[in-house]
Amino acid sequence: MHYNTPCFTGNNFFTVTKGLTLSVAAAVITYELVLIQFSPDSVHADDHSTCH
């Protein structure tokens, strides 16, 4: 028995499934977390300085 999984196709050149969408979202979140960690100008919650 064969089940059709729901997916989007790009004119039958590629398919976008739930697994691919979750993988891309995980990669984007990981990339952003790495950028935030290594950002030298990161804003900290305990920094109460104001711009004048």
WOLIN-V79921 format. One record per residue. N is the residue number from 1. SS is DSSP state (alpha for helix, beta for strand, coil for the rest). BURIAL is b if it has 9 or more other C-alpha atoms within 8 Angstrom, else e. Layout:
BEGIN
N/SS/BURIAL
N/SS/BURIAL
END
This chain:
BEGIN
1/coil/e
2/coil/e
3/coil/e
4/coil/e
5/coil/e
6/coil/e
7/coil/e
8/beta/e
9/beta/b
10/coil/e
11/coil/e
12/coil/e
13/coil/e
14/coil/e
15/beta/b
16/beta/b
17/coil/b
18/alpha/e
19/alpha/e
20/alpha/e
21/alpha/b
22/alpha/e
23/alpha/e
24/alpha/e
25/alpha/e
26/alpha/e
27/alpha/e
28/alpha/e
29/alpha/e
30/alpha/e
31/alpha/e
32/alpha/e
33/alpha/e
34/alpha/e
35/alpha/e
36/alpha/e
37/alpha/e
38/alpha/e
39/coil/e
40/coil/e
41/coil/e
42/coil/e
43/coil/e
44/coil/e
45/coil/e
46/coil/e
47/coil/e
48/coil/e
49/coil/e
50/coil/e
51/coil/e
52/coil/e
END
